[in-house]
């Protein structure tokens, strides 16, 4: 119970790992392993993974390959199956008729509960997200441990719009997925 808010906060595990860009199968195996560890060893209610954890960040031109959709779909089935008794929040590219979205999925008890599409797509320095992704427009809320929560992705937390939308939707906790391109010494 938080003294400030009076909320019974969920136990949260952060799965910080370095996904290899393009290694969907290897990244998924690591995700499933970390979900089991968070649930078992850490007794977590929620485990939070990086932005685009399934494909690695940034996937860039891999997103243009049709075969990637099939591999990501299979990875998400494995994640859903592993999400028994724990809420798993992780990033992946989501293909829809409207385009490709930098998405965060909320999985629990064998299914996808909700998904969120990143709204603030960076396009400066090493970031070229507008080339590959469409921007989302709506908040994503879900319940965890009796508390309404929301999720957003990386740069969304730096801008007032997405967090304000989540709060207006009733969220009391905001989970934010982040990732950055690798470089030596980071």
N, C-alpha and C positions, 0 to 999 in steps of 0.2 A: 504494500500500500504506500503510495507516494504521499508524503506529508503535505506537500504543496497543493496537489490536485485532488487528493482523496481517491484516486483511481488505483485499482489493483492492476499494476502493470505486468505485462507478460515478460517472461524470461527470454531474452533475445541473444542469439549467437550471431556473430559476424563471421562469415566464411570468406576470409580474405585469402585468395589464391590467385595465381598468375595463369589464367587460361591461355592456351596456345591458339593463336589465330588460325582458324581453319580446321583444328582438330576436334570436331564436334563429338566424335566417339570418345576420345580421351578426356575431353572436358566433362562430358556427361558422366563418365565413370567416376571422375573425381567429385563431381557434384553429388552423386548418389552416395559415395563414401562419406562426404562431409555432412550430408543430411543424417545419415545413420549415427555419426559421431555426435552431432548436435542433439539429437533426440536421446541417445543412450548415455554417453559420458557427461553431457552438459545439462541434461534434463530441460532443454530449451523448449519454449512454446513456439518460437519463431526462429527461423534461420534466414539470414539476408545475404544474398550473393551479389557480385558486381554487375554492373551494366553490361549487357551482351555477353554474359558468362558462357553461354552455350557455344557461341562462335568465336569468342575472343574479341578483343577490341583493339583497333577498329577493323571490321571485316571487309570494308570497302568493296572492291570489285567482285569478291566472292558472292556478294548479294545479287549479282547479275546472273549467277548460275542457277538454272532450274533445279538441279540436283540438290542444292542446298536446302530447299524447302522440304523435301522428303527426309533429309537427314535431321533437320531441326524438329520436324513433326515426331520422328521416332524418339529423339532425345526428350521431348516434352512428355511423351507417353511414359518413358522410364522415370522421369522426375515425378510425375503424378503418382505412379505406382510406389515410389519411395516415400512420398509425403503422407504416410500413415501416422496419425497421432502427432503431427507437427505441421505448422504453417511454413511453407517454403516460398520465398519471394526471390525471383531471379530474372535476369535480363536475357532477351533473345530477340532476333528479328522476326517480326510477324508480317506475313504477306496477306494482303486483303485486296479486294477489287480496287479500292481507292489508292493502292500502292503499298510500299513497304514502310513499316513503322519500327522504330526503336522501342521495343515493348518491355514491360515488366509484368510477369505473371505471378498470380497468387494461387498457390496449389495447397490443397489439404485433402486428406483422406481419399486419395485416388483420383482427384479431379481438379480441373482449373476452375477456381471460384470467380476470378476477375482478372482483367488485364488493363493495363494503362499504356498510353502512347505518349512518349516524350514530346513536350510542347515547344521547348526552347532549344532549337537545333543550332549548335555552334558552327560557324563558318569563318574561322580565322586561324592563323598560324597553321598548325598541323591538322586542324579539324575541318572536315569537308562533309558534314552530315546532311546538309541540304541537297547535296548531289544524289544521295542514296535514299533518304528517308522523307516521308511526309510528316508534317507536324500534327500532333494530337491536339484536341480542343477541350477535353472533358476530364474532370477528376475521376479517381477510382477509389471507392471506399469499400471496406469489408470489416467484419467483426473478428476480433481476436481476443480471447479471454474476457468476453463481455464488454470490450472497449471498441468503439468505432475508430478504425485506423484508415490511413490513406497511404498511397505510395506515389512517388514521382522519381524522376531520373536526372541525375547530375545537375546540369545547368538550370533545370527547372527550380531548384531550391535557391538559386541566386537572384531570381526574378520574383516580384511579388505576386504575379498572376496565378500560377499553379498552386502555391501554398494557400493563397486566399480562397481559391475555389474549393480546395479540400476542407478548409475550416468552415466555409459556408455550407458545405455538405454535411457538417457535423463531426468531422474527424477530430479526435483528441490526441492522436499520435500520428506522426508523419515519418514514414520510412523513405529514405532516399538512396538509390543505387548509384554508384559512381565507378568510373574507370577512366583511364588515360592511356594514350599510347606509351609503350615502353621505350625508355632510353637508358643507356648505361649511367649509373650513378644516381638514378632517381630513387 
